[in-house]
Amino acid sequence: MNHTYRKSSSARRRAKLRRYRFILFVILIAVSVIAIRHCFQKLSELHSLAETGAEDSSTLFSILLEGKDDTHSSSSNLQYYPSDESYLIALDGLSQDGIPTGCESVSTVCVLQYWGIDITPDTFIQNYLPCENFFVKGETIYGPDPNESFAGDPYTSGSLGCFSNVIIKALDAMKADGYPEIRDFQFLNIRDQSLASLADTYVTRGIPVIVWATMNMQPSYEGMEYYLKDGSLFTWTAREHCMVLCGFSDSSFYLMDPMADGEIAAYDKDVSETRFDELGQQAVVLVK
């Protein structure tokens, strides 16, 4: 009788152990299924995030083109945002606040900083920009040729400005002075090319272009008249302005405007080409 009881008790224990093993097996299977589903879910989420990130990049490009975001990065000629036939170089804008007629210098320094050259507008103007004041002889006003030196003082509102030759002179002076990081660059003084050609040649390669146009792309007109040292009469092109061509779309050019606190402004392509023509199609490019 005791033997039968022990046998029956042992059988019940084995049956109970099998049930525990079966339950444990089911639990392990369930946990494995949940873990696998969780992994697939995470992978799906990562894929969705990647797609969202791509959409965000496209959205950021659109926002930048619309001038709604003032956060830009720089330092690399490969750092631009292509979208179909639109480009926008990511550069940090500079304001000419406190330098009322220094748009040429501020635009140039913006491009220098984009290329990683550590310089400020003040250093550029005070150490390298050739400037010359006006003077009166008898009743005749004499002044500098803006192709040779800045006409006046960039820090005064009554001054005029300068053209691309003067900016090239200042850049050459920096190189001759051994200014750090500039020795590897070439300075191109470009004339007689359209903005469209400059954009296609340089902007699409991440290279910003210093260009001469007019303030707010308004029509230029004949401004101040004065005599040069050689006795010839010179007429200043009023509303002259210098900006940085850094992008384009089907209908617009995008320019860093130092008069607009360094914001990137969109201007109609046809109007921009006209104003660019009025200032002699002047452009300066820094290339390695």
DRENDO-1510 file (C-alpha; in Angstrom, 1 decimal, always signed):
<recs>
REC; n; res; u; v; w
REC; 1; MET; +0.0; +0.0; +0.0 .
REC; 2; ASN; +2.8; +2.4; +0.8 .
REC; 3; HIS; +4.6; +1.4; -2.4 .
REC; 4; THR; +1.5; +2.2; -4.5 .
REC; 5; TYR; +1.1; +5.6; -2.7 .
REC; 6; ARG; +4.7; +6.5; -3.3 .
REC; 7; LYS; +4.4; +5.5; -7.0 .
REC; 8; SER; +1.3; +7.5; -7.4 .
REC; 9; SER; +2.8; +10.5; -5.6 .
REC; 10; SER; +5.9; +10.4; -7.8 .
REC; 11; ALA; +3.8; +10.3; -11.0 .
REC; 12; ARG; +1.9; +13.3; -9.8 .
REC; 13; ARG; +5.1; +15.2; -9.2 .
REC; 14; ARG; +6.4; +14.3; -12.6 .
REC; 15; ALA; +3.1; +15.4; -14.2 .
REC; 16; LYS; +3.3; +18.7; -12.2 .
REC; 17; LEU; +6.9; +19.2; -13.3 .
REC; 18; ARG; +5.9; +18.7; -17.0 .
REC; 19; ARG; +3.1; +21.2; -16.6 .
REC; 20; TYR; +5.6; +23.8; -15.1 .
REC; 21; ARG; +8.0; +23.1; -17.9 .
REC; 22; PHE; +5.2; +23.6; -20.5 .
REC; 23; ILE; +4.1; +26.8; -18.8 .
REC; 24; LEU; +7.7; +28.0; -18.7 .
REC; 25; PHE; +8.1; +27.1; -22.4 .
REC; 26; VAL; +4.9; +29.0; -23.3 .
REC; 27; ILE; +6.1; +32.0; -21.3 .
REC; 28; LEU; +9.5; +32.0; -23.1 .
REC; 29; ILE; +7.8; +31.8; -26.5 .
REC; 30; ALA; +5.5; +34.7; -25.6 .
REC; 31; VAL; +8.4; +36.8; -24.4 .
REC; 32; SER; +10.4; +36.0; -27.5 .
REC; 33; VAL; +7.5; +37.0; -29.7 .
REC; 34; ILE; +7.0; +40.2; -27.8 .
REC; 35; ALA; +10.7; +41.0; -28.0 .
REC; 36; ILE; +10.8; +40.3; -31.8 .
REC; 37; ARG; +7.7; +42.5; -32.3 .
REC; 38; HIS; +9.4; +45.2; -30.2 .
REC; 39; CYS; +12.5; +45.1; -32.4 .
REC; 40; PHE; +10.5; +45.3; -35.6 .
REC; 41; GLN; +8.6; +48.2; -34.1 .
REC; 42; LYS; +11.8; +50.0; -33.2 .
REC; 43; LEU; +13.2; +49.4; -36.7 .
REC; 44; SER; +10.0; +50.8; -38.2 .
REC; 45; GLU; +10.2; +53.8; -36.0 .
REC; 46; LEU; +13.9; +54.4; -37.0 .
REC; 47; HIS; +12.9; +54.1; -40.6 .
REC; 48; SER; +10.1; +56.6; -40.1 .
REC; 49; LEU; +12.5; +59.0; -38.3 .
REC; 50; ALA; +14.9; +58.7; -41.2 .
REC; 51; GLU; +12.2; +59.6; -43.6 .
REC; 52; THR; +11.1; +62.4; -41.4 .
REC; 53; GLY; +14.6; +63.7; -41.2 .
REC; 54; ALA; +14.8; +63.8; -45.0 .
REC; 55; GLU; +11.5; +65.7; -45.1 .
REC; 56; ASP; +12.8; +68.1; -42.4 .
REC; 57; SER; +15.9; +68.8; -44.5 .
REC; 58; SER; +13.7; +69.6; -47.4 .
REC; 59; THR; +11.5; +71.7; -45.2 .
REC; 60; LEU; +14.5; +73.5; -43.7 .
REC; 61; PHE; +15.7; +74.3; -47.2 .
REC; 62; SER; +12.3; +75.8; -48.1 .
REC; 63; ILE; +12.3; +77.8; -44.8 .
REC; 64; LEU; +15.8; +79.2; -45.5 .
REC; 65; LEU; +14.8; +80.1; -49.1 .
REC; 66; GLU; +11.8; +82.0; -47.7 .
REC; 67; GLY; +14.0; +83.9; -45.3 .
REC; 68; LYS; +12.1; +82.5; -42.3 .
REC; 69; ASP; +15.1; +81.0; -40.5 .
REC; 70; ASP; +18.1; +83.1; -39.5 .
REC; 71; THR; +20.2; +80.1; -38.4 .
REC; 72; HIS; +22.8; +79.2; -40.9 .
REC; 73; SER; +26.0; +77.2; -40.7 .
REC; 74; SER; +29.2; +77.8; -42.7 .
REC; 75; SER; +32.8; +76.8; -43.1 .
REC; 76; SER; +32.6; +74.4; -46.0 .
REC; 77; ASN; +32.2; +75.0; -49.7 .
REC; 78; LEU; +30.2; +71.7; -49.8 .
REC; 79; GLN; +27.6; +73.0; -47.3 .
REC; 80; TYR; +24.6; +73.9; -49.3 .
REC; 81; TYR; +21.0; +72.7; -49.6 .
REC; 82; PRO; +20.1; +71.5; -53.2 .
REC; 83; SER; +16.4; +70.9; -54.0 .
REC; 84; ASP; +15.5; +70.3; -57.6 .
REC; 85; GLU; +16.9; +73.4; -59.4 .
REC; 86; SER; +17.3; +75.5; -56.2 .
REC; 87; TYR; +20.4; +76.1; -54.2 .
REC; 88; LEU; +21.2; +78.0; -51.0 .
REC; 89; ILE; +24.7; +78.1; -49.5 .
REC; 90; ALA; +24.6; +78.0; -45.7 .
REC; 91; LEU; +26.6; +81.0; -44.6 .
REC; 92; ASP; +26.4; +83.3; -41.6 .
REC; 93; GLY; +25.2; +86.8; -42.6 .
REC; 94; LEU; +26.8; +90.0; -41.4 .
REC; 95; SER; +25.1; +93.3; -40.7 .
REC; 96; GLN; +26.7; +96.6; -41.7 .
REC; 97; ASP; +25.2; +98.3; -38.7 .
REC; 98; GLY; +27.6; +101.0; -37.6 .
REC; 99; ILE; +29.3; +100.9; -41.0 .
REC; 100; PRO; +26.6; +102.8; -43.0 .
REC; 101; THR; +28.5; +102.8; -46.4 .
REC; 102; GLY; +30.6; +99.7; -45.8 .
REC; 103; CYS; +28.5; +97.2; -47.7 .
REC; 104; GLU; +31.4; +96.1; -49.9 .
REC; 105; SER; +33.7; +95.4; -46.9 .
REC; 106; VAL; +31.0; +93.7; -44.9 .
REC; 107; SER; +30.0; +91.4; -47.8 .
REC; 108; THR; +33.7; +90.5; -48.4 .
REC; 109; VAL; +34.3; +89.7; -44.7 .
REC; 110; CYS; +31.1; +87.5; -44.8 .
REC; 111; VAL; +32.7; +85.5; -47.6 .
REC; 112; LEU; +36.1; +85.4; -45.8 .
REC; 113; GLN; +34.4; +84.1; -42.7 .
REC; 114; TYR; +32.5; +81.5; -44.7 .
REC; 115; TRP; +35.9; +80.2; -45.8 .
REC; 116; GLY; +37.1; +80.0; -42.2 .
REC; 117; ILE; +39.3; +83.1; -42.3 .
REC; 118; ASP; +39.1; +84.9; -38.9 .
REC; 119; ILE; +38.6; +88.6; -39.6 .
REC; 120; THR; +36.1; +91.3; -38.7 .
REC; 121; PRO; +34.8; +94.2; -40.9 .
REC; 122; ASP; +36.7; +96.6; -38.7 .
REC; 123; THR; +40.0; +94.8; -39.2 .
REC; 124; PHE; +39.4; +94.6; -43.0 .
REC; 125; ILE; +38.5; +98.3; -43.4 .
REC; 126; GLN; +41.1; +99.7; -41.0 .
REC; 127; ASN; +44.1; +97.6; -42.2 .
REC; 128; TYR; +43.5; +96.7; -45.8 .
REC; 129; LEU; +40.8; +98.7; -47.6 .
REC; 130; PRO; +42.3; +101.6; -49.5 .
REC; 131; CYS; +40.2; +104.7; -48.8 .
REC; 132; GLU; +40.5; +108.3; -50.0 .
REC; 133; ASN; +38.5; +111.4; -49.0 .
REC; 134; PHE; +37.1; +114.2; -51.1 .
REC; 135; PHE; +38.6; +117.7; -51.2 .
REC; 136; VAL; +37.6; +121.1; -52.6 .
REC; 137; LYS; +39.9; +123.2; -54.7 .
REC; 138; GLY; +38.4; +126.6; -55.4 .
REC; 139; GLU; +34.7; +125.8; -56.1 .
REC; 140; THR; +35.5; +122.3; -57.5 .
REC; 141; ILE; +35.0; +119.1; -55.7 .
REC; 142; TYR; +37.6; +116.4; -56.3 .
REC; 143; GLY; +37.4; +112.8; -55.2 .
REC; 144; PRO; +38.8; +109.3; -55.7 .
REC; 145; ASP; +38.1; +106.9; -58.5 .
REC; 146; PRO; +36.0; +104.2; -56.9 .
REC; 147; ASN; +37.9; +101.7; -59.1 .
REC; 148; GLU; +41.1; +102.7; -57.3 .
REC; 149; SER; +40.0; +103.4; -53.7 .
REC; 150; PHE; +36.9; +103.7; -51.4 .
REC; 151; ALA; +35.3; +107.1; -52.0 .
REC; 152; GLY; +35.2; +108.5; -48.5 .
REC; 153; ASP; +35.0; +106.7; -45.2 .
REC; 154; PRO; +32.8; +103.5; -44.7 .
REC; 155; TYR; +32.0; +104.7; -41.2 .
REC; 156; THR; +30.3; +107.9; -42.4 .
REC; 157; SER; +26.9; +108.0; -44.1 .
REC; 158; GLY; +27.9; +110.8; -46.5 .
REC; 159; SER; +30.5; +108.6; -48.3 .
REC; 160; LEU; +29.9; +106.7; -51.5 .
REC; 161; GLY; +31.6; +103.3; -51.9 .
REC; 162; CYS; +34.0; +101.3; -54.1 .
REC; 163; PHE; +34.0; +98.8; -56.9 .
REC; 164; SER; +35.4; +95.3; -57.3 .
REC; 165; ASN; +39.0; +96.5; -58.2 .
REC; 166; VAL; +39.3; +98.0; -54.7 .
REC; 167; ILE; +38.1; +94.8; -53.0 .
REC; 168; ILE; +40.7; +92.8; -55.0 .
REC; 169; LYS; +43.4; +95.3; -53.8 .
REC; 170; ALA; +42.3; +94.8; -50.2 .
REC; 171; LEU; +42.4; +91.0; -50.5 .
REC; 172; ASP; +45.8; +91.2; -52.2 .
REC; 173; ALA; +47.0; +93.4; -49.3 .
REC; 174; MET; +45.8; +90.7; -46.8 .
REC; 175; LYS; +47.8; +88.0; -48.7 .
REC; 176; ALA; +50.9; +90.2; -48.9 .
REC; 177; ASP; +50.6; +90.8; -45.2 .
REC; 178; GLY; +50.6; +87.1; -44.6 .
REC; 179; TYR; +47.1; +87.0; -43.1 .
REC; 180; PRO; +46.5; +83.5; -41.8 .
REC; 181; GLU; +44.6; +81.1; -44.0 .
REC; 182; ILE; +44.3; +83.3; -47.0 .
REC; 183; ARG; +47.5; +82.3; -48.9 .
REC; 184; ASP; +45.8; +79.3; -50.5 .
REC; 185; PHE; +43.1; +81.4; -52.2 .
REC; 186; GLN; +42.9; +83.1; -55.6 .
REC; 187; PHE; +40.8; +86.2; -56.0 .
REC; 188; LEU; +38.8; +86.5; -59.3 .
REC; 189; ASN; +37.7; +89.9; -60.4 .
REC; 190; ILE; +34.9; +89.0; -62.8 .
REC; 191; ARG; +33.2; +91.3; -65.3 .
REC; 192; ASP; +30.6; +90.8; -68.0 .
REC; 193; GLN; +29.0; +87.6; -66.7 .
REC; 194; SER; +25.3; +87.4; -65.8 .
REC; 195; LEU; +24.1; +86.5; -62.3 .
REC; 196; ALA; +22.6; +83.4; -63.8 .
REC; 197; SER; +26.1; +82.4; -65.1 .
REC; 198; LEU; +27.7; +83.2; -61.8 .
REC; 199; ALA; +25.1; +81.2; -59.9 .
REC; 200; ASP; +25.5; +78.2; -62.3 .
REC; 201; THR; +29.3; +78.3; -62.2 .
REC; 202; TYR; +29.9; +79.0; -58.5 .
REC; 203; VAL; +26.8; +78.8; -56.3 .
REC; 204; THR; +26.1; +75.3; -57.4 .
REC; 205; ARG; +29.6; +74.3; -56.2 .
REC; 206; GLY; +29.0; +76.0; -52.8 .
REC; 207; ILE; +31.0; +79.1; -53.6 .
REC; 208; PRO; +29.4; +82.4; -52.6 .
REC; 209; VAL; +29.9; +85.4; -55.0 .
REC; 210; ILE; +30.3; +89.1; -54.0 .
REC; 211; VAL; +28.2; +91.1; -56.4 .
REC; 212; TRP; +27.3; +94.8; -57.0 .
REC; 213; ALA; +23.7; +95.8; -57.5 .
REC; 214; THR; +21.4; +98.4; -55.9 .
REC; 215; MET; +19.8; +98.9; -52.5 .
REC; 216; ASN; +16.6; +96.8; -52.4 .
REC; 217; MET; +17.0; +96.2; -56.1 .
REC; 218; GLN; +15.6; +99.7; -56.8 .
REC; 219; PRO; +16.5; +101.5; -60.0 .
REC; 220; SER; +19.9; +103.3; -60.0 .
REC; 221; TYR; +20.2; +106.9; -61.1 .
REC; 222; GLU; +23.0; +109.4; -61.7 .
REC; 223; GLY; +24.2; +110.7; -58.3 .
REC; 224; MET; +27.0; +112.9; -57.1 .
REC; 225; GLU; +29.3; +114.4; -59.7 .
REC; 226; TYR; +32.9; +115.3; -58.9 .
REC; 227; TYR; +36.2; +115.5; -60.6 .
REC; 228; LEU; +39.0; +112.9; -60.5 .
REC; 229; LYS; +42.6; +113.8; -60.1 .
REC; 230; ASP; +43.2; +113.6; -63.8 .
REC; 231; GLY; +40.5; +116.3; -64.3 .
REC; 232; SER; +37.9; +114.0; -65.7 .
REC; 233; LEU; +34.3; +114.3; -64.5 .
REC; 234; PHE; +32.9; +111.3; -62.7 .
REC; 235; THR; +29.3; +110.5; -61.9 .
REC; 236; TRP; +28.5; +108.2; -59.1 .
REC; 237; THR; +25.8; +105.5; -59.6 .
REC; 238; ALA; +23.4; +106.3; -56.8 .
REC; 239; ARG; +21.9; +103.4; -54.8 .
REC; 240; GLU; +25.0; +101.3; -55.4 .
REC; 241; HIS; +25.1; +98.3; -53.1 .
REC; 242; CYS; +27.2; +95.2; -52.5 .
REC; 243; MET; +25.8; +91.8; -51.5 .
REC; 244; VAL; +26.7; +88.1; -51.5 .
REC; 245; LEU; +25.0; +85.9; -54.1 .
REC; 246; CYS; +24.4; +82.6; -52.2 .
REC; 247; GLY; +21.4; +80.9; -53.8 .
REC; 248; PHE; +18.8; +80.8; -56.5 .
REC; 249; SER; +15.5; +79.2; -57.4 .
REC; 250; ASP; +13.4; +79.1; -60.6 .
REC; 251; SER; +12.2; +82.7; -60.1 .
REC; 252; SER; +14.6; +84.3; -57.6 .
REC; 253; PHE; +18.2; +85.0; -56.7 .
REC; 254; TYR; +19.1; +84.8; -52.9 .
REC; 255; LEU; +21.6; +87.4; -51.6 .
REC; 256; MET; +23.0; +88.0; -48.2 .
REC; 257; ASP; +22.2; +91.7; -47.7 .
REC; 258; PRO; +24.3; +93.5; -45.1 .
REC; 259; MET; +21.7; +96.4; -45.1 .
REC; 260; ALA; +19.1; +93.9; -43.9 .
REC; 261; ASP; +21.1; +92.8; -40.8 .
REC; 262; GLY; +22.7; +90.1; -42.8 .
REC; 263; GLU; +19.5; +88.3; -43.7 .
REC; 264; ILE; +19.2; +86.4; -47.0 .
REC; 265; ALA; +16.8; +88.2; -49.2 .
REC; 266; ALA; +15.0; +86.9; -52.3 .
REC; 267; TYR; +15.0; +89.1; -55.4 .
REC; 268; ASP; +13.3; +88.6; -58.7 .
REC; 269; LYS; +15.7; +87.2; -61.3 .
REC; 270; ASP; +15.0; +89.6; -64.1 .
REC; 271; VAL; +15.1; +92.7; -61.8 .
REC; 272; SER; +18.3; +91.5; -60.2 .
REC; 273; GLU; +20.0; +91.0; -63.6 .
REC; 274; THR; +19.0; +94.5; -64.6 .
REC; 275; ARG; +20.4; +96.1; -61.4 .
REC; 276; PHE; +23.5; +94.0; -61.7 .
REC; 277; ASP; +23.9; +95.3; -65.3 .
REC; 278; GLU; +23.5; +98.9; -64.1 .
REC; 279; LEU; +26.6; +98.5; -61.8 .
REC; 280; GLY; +28.7; +97.0; -64.6 .
REC; 281; GLN; +28.3; +93.3; -63.9 .
REC; 282; GLN; +31.0; +93.4; -61.2 .
REC; 283; ALA; +31.7; +90.3; -59.1 .
REC; 284; VAL; +34.5; +89.0; -56.9 .
REC; 285; VAL; +35.0; +85.3; -56.1 .
REC; 286; LEU; +37.4; +83.6; -53.7 .
REC; 287; VAL; +38.5; +80.1; -54.8 .
REC; 288; LYS; +41.2; +77.7; -53.8 .
</recs>
